[in-house]
Amino acid sequence: MDGTLVDSLRDIAVAVNYTLSLYGLPVLPLEVIESYVGTGAKTLIKKAMGDAACRFDLDEVVLKFREYYIEHCLDETRLFPGTREMLEYIAGKGIRTAVVTNKPSNITLRMLEGMDIKDYFDVILGSEDVPKIKPNPEAAELVFEKTGASPDESLMIGDSPVDMQFARNSGMKCVMVDYGGITPHEVVMNSGADWICETPGDLSNLLAKILLPR
């Protein structure tokens, strides 16, 4: 979701730095926090705290982060241009869709509802909805179960190495996007994805070619 549907990095970074400041820790530049995003809130906060993480109750710190972030997750977060139109087009073609994210489930729902795109998705899975988060394939298996789809007729759209590995672990082909602002360009280009899209428009055009005609 982050980096593919929504441009959310700035709100995440503000929430991380707010949390660090609560515990008297130095705030971090945006580009540093950017490199920590994608593997779940607990890992994000642990990396942001660095060596100081061992001095605190990490679960308590993550809770403080989540409490702040859920109230501010829509301050500056926006859909990428063309995202809503793409979702409308896909829905009109009867293609079933899912959100699988390592973001906390309650924050995921708040964001999707706040941007008025929740109803476009048949399945929404956040970090509390599965025993193991991406790149473990359990979330994909649950999506397949709920939608009746199979891996060979499904497509993963992501922006990070975690998404790429998730697709491979789940037996799906993968589109990597290079417009999300979270994963470095060279990482995306060398990810081994089946397709790479540099703009939201490229993604819409690709989906029209490889998915929607089916």
N, C-alpha and C positions, 0 to 999 in steps of 0.2 A: 504493500500500500504506500508506504513512505518511499518517495523517489520514483514511483510509477504512476500512481493516481494523483497523489497530492505532494505539494511542495511544503514540507513540514519542518525542515531542518532548523530554521531560526527559532521556532517555538520550543523544539526539543532542547536546543542549546541554552536558551534562557532558563528553562526549567532545571537543567543540569547545574548551571552556574548558581541559580538560586539555592539549590540544595547544598552545593559545596560551601557557599557562604554561610549557611545555617550552622555548619560544623567548623567554621573558622578555617576552611581550606581555600587555597587560591583558585580563582576562576580560570577558565581555560578559553583559548581562542576558538572561534567557530570551526576552523579547519581541523583542530585536534578532536573536538567532539564529533565532528563529521566522520572521522575514521573509526569511531567506536560504535556507531549506529548500525543496527541490523541483527544483533544477536540476543535481543531481549533487554528489558529494563535492568535486571540485576547485573548482567555483564557490563552494560553501559555504565552504570554507577560505580561498579568495582574498578573498571579501567580508569574512569574519571578521577577517582580518589587516589589511585596509584598506591604507593607504599603505605599511605595512611589508612587504607581500607581495613587493615588488621586491628586498628585501634578502636573501631566502632562496631556496633551491631548493624551489620549490613542490611538485614531485613528491615530494621527501623528506618535506615537512611533511604532505602528504596521506597518505603511507604510514604515518607515525606516528599520524595520526588513525585510519586504518583498523585498524591493529594494536590500538589501545586499544579502539576501538568494537566490534570483533567479539567481544572478550572481555566486553564490558559491555552489549551491545545488548539483553539481556533482563533487566537489573537491575530496571527499573521499567516497561518496556514491557508493555502488556496489550492484549488484544483489546477492541474496543469492545463494550459489552453487546449481546447478540443476534447477534453476528457468526457464531459457530459454528453456531447454529441456522439462520441464513439460508443458510450454505454447505451444510449438510446438506439443507435443503429443495431448494435449487437442484440439488444432485447427484442427489437422488431423482427429480427431474423430467427428468433426462437432458440438462440444459443444460451445454454445455461452457464452461469458464471459464479465464481467463488472468490472471496478474499481469504487468504491465508497469511497471517502476519505474526511476527514475534512480539508485537506491541500488546500491552495488557488489554484484555477483552473489553473492559468497561470503557476505556479510552478509545478503543477502535470503534465501538458503537456510537459513542458521543460524536466522534469526528464524522463518521458516515452520515449520521442523522443531521448533524449541524450543517453539512454541505449538501444535504438533500439528495444523497445517492444511495442510501441504504437499500431501498427497494429494488434497485437494479440487480442485486445479488441474491442468488438462491441459497448460498451457504456462506456464513461468515465465521471464521475461526481465529480467535486471538490466543494469546499464550496460555490462558487458563483453560482453554477448551480441549486441549489434548495433553496426554501425559508427557510427551517430548516435543519440543519445538523444532522448527526447521534448523538444520537440514535433514533431521530425522523424517522419514516418509510417512509417519503415522497420520499426519494431518491430511496428506493427499489420499491416503487409503480411506479416511472418513469422508472426504469429498466424493470419491468414487462411489462409496456406498450410498451416500445421500442423493446423488444425482443420477446414478445408474450409468455413468460414463466409465470408460476404460482408459488406461494410461496412453495407449496408442492413438486415441482419438481426442486426447486432451493436450492443452498447451499451457505452459507456465510462462508468465510474463514477470520479469524481475529486474533488479538493478544491481545485484551484489553477488559475490562469490557464494554466499549462503544460499541464495535463490538458485543459482546455477547447480550447486551440489544437490539441493532439494529436488530439482527437476530430474537429475540423473538418478538419484536414489529411488525416485518414484516411477521411473520409466517413461517420463514425458519429454517431449521436445521443449526447447526453451528459447524465448526471445529475451534478449538483454537490452535494456534501454540506457541511453547515454546522456539523457537530459535531466536526470534526477538531482544532480549536484551533490550526491553523497559518495558514490564510488568513483575513484579516479578514472579518467578517460582510458589510460593504458590498461587498467585492470579489466574494464569492460571489453575493450578491443581484443584482449588476449584471453578472454574467458572460455573460449571454446563453444560459445552458444551457437545454436543453429541459425539464428538471425540476430542482427544488431540494428537497432533503430536509434537514430541520432536526434529525432524530434518527435513530439506527439503525433504530428501529421504523418510521419513515416510509419509509426505504429498503426495508425488507422488504415493507411494504404496497404500495409502488409496483411493485416487481418482480413481485409476485403479480398485479398488474393488467395490466402492459404486456408482460411477458416470459414468465412461466411458463405461461400458458394456451396458448401456441403449440404 
